[in-house]
Amino acid sequence: MTRRTTSTAKVALLGHVDLLAECTKKERAQIASMSTECDAVAGQVLAQEGELGAEFFIIVDGRATASRNGVELATLTPTHFFGELALLDGGPRTATVVADTDMHRLCCVA
């Protein structure tokens, strides 16, 4: 399932991410250059509630479900993101995210 996203495509994708929509193209290019790409398979736990995390993920392709205390919070699809709180405050993950399908993501590490 290995695929690679071009730099131009990464910058364009980041422009559709709510959290980054106000960033300039130059700022999005800098974020894109700092990101790596990672794949996941359906059923894989991508973030575990209560565990420490230092990554922020942006979905390029695929679908995941976020839950807290076993209660579904949201379905995440391309341009959705997760992990930003743990990245910002260094605290534990506030939700569990599980891949519903095979996925391709951008991974940003502090």
C-alpha positions as CSV (number, residue, x, y, z in Angstrom):
1,M,0.0,0.0,0.0
2,T,3.0,2.3,-0.1
3,R,2.3,5.5,-2.0
4,R,3.9,8.8,-2.0
5,T,2.3,12.3,-2.2
6,T,4.1,15.0,-4.2
7,S,5.2,18.1,-2.4
8,T,2.7,20.1,-4.4
9,A,-0.1,17.8,-3.5
10,K,0.8,17.9,0.2
11,V,0.7,21.7,0.1
12,A,-2.7,21.7,-1.6
13,L,-4.1,19.1,0.8
14,L,-3.0,21.2,3.8
15,G,-4.9,24.1,2.4
16,H,-8.1,22.1,2.9
17,V,-7.3,21.2,6.5
18,D,-9.4,23.4,8.8
19,L,-6.6,23.9,11.3
20,L,-4.2,25.1,8.6
21,A,-6.5,26.9,6.2
22,E,-5.4,30.4,7.3
23,C,-1.7,29.5,6.8
24,T,0.1,31.0,3.8
25,K,1.2,28.7,1.0
26,K,4.8,29.2,2.2
27,E,3.8,28.1,5.7
28,R,1.9,25.1,4.3
29,A,5.0,24.2,2.2
30,Q,7.1,24.3,5.4
31,I,4.7,22.0,7.2
32,A,4.6,19.7,4.2
33,S,8.4,19.5,4.2
34,M,8.4,18.5,7.8
35,S,5.8,15.8,7.4
36,T,6.4,12.1,6.6
37,E,3.9,9.7,5.1
38,C,2.6,6.7,6.8
39,D,0.2,3.9,6.0
40,A,-2.2,2.0,8.3
41,V,-4.3,-1.1,7.8
42,A,-7.9,-1.4,8.6
43,G,-8.4,-2.2,12.3
44,Q,-5.1,-0.6,13.4
45,V,-5.1,1.6,16.5
46,L,-3.7,4.9,15.4
47,A,-3.9,6.7,18.8
48,Q,-4.8,5.2,22.2
49,E,-6.7,7.3,24.7
50,G,-4.6,8.0,27.8
51,E,-1.3,7.2,26.1
52,L,1.3,9.9,25.5
53,G,1.7,11.0,21.9
54,A,4.0,13.4,20.1
55,E,2.5,13.0,16.6
56,F,-0.2,14.9,14.7
57,F,-1.8,13.1,11.8
58,I,-3.7,14.4,8.7
59,I,-5.7,11.8,6.7
60,V,-4.8,11.7,3.0
61,D,-6.9,8.7,2.1
62,G,-9.1,6.3,4.1
63,R,-11.4,6.5,7.1
64,A,-11.1,6.2,10.9
65,T,-13.3,6.4,13.9
66,A,-12.5,8.5,17.0
67,S,-13.9,7.4,20.4
68,R,-13.6,8.4,24.0
69,N,-14.5,6.0,26.8
70,G,-15.9,3.6,24.2
71,V,-18.3,6.2,22.8
72,E,-17.9,7.1,19.2
73,L,-17.1,10.8,18.7
74,A,-16.5,11.2,15.0
75,T,-15.7,9.6,11.6
76,L,-12.5,11.0,10.2
77,T,-12.0,11.2,6.4
78,P,-9.5,12.9,4.1
79,T,-8.3,16.3,5.4
80,H,-9.5,15.5,8.9
81,F,-6.7,15.5,11.5
82,F,-6.1,14.1,15.0
83,G,-3.4,14.1,17.6
84,E,-3.0,17.8,17.7
85,L,-3.7,18.2,21.4
86,A,-1.0,15.7,22.5
87,L,1.4,17.4,20.1
88,L,0.7,20.9,21.6
89,D,0.5,20.1,25.3
90,G,2.6,16.9,25.6
91,G,-0.3,15.3,27.5
92,P,-2.0,12.0,27.0
93,R,-4.2,11.3,24.0
94,T,-7.8,12.4,24.7
95,A,-9.4,9.8,22.3
96,T,-8.7,6.5,20.6
97,V,-8.6,6.5,16.8
98,V,-8.9,3.3,14.9
99,A,-8.5,2.9,11.1
100,D,-11.8,1.7,9.5
101,T,-10.1,1.2,6.2
102,D,-6.6,1.0,4.9
103,M,-5.2,4.5,5.2
104,H,-2.6,6.9,4.0
105,R,-1.6,9.8,6.4
106,L,0.7,12.7,6.8
107,C,2.6,12.4,10.1
108,C,4.0,15.5,11.8
109,V,6.2,15.1,14.9
110,A,7.2,17.8,17.3
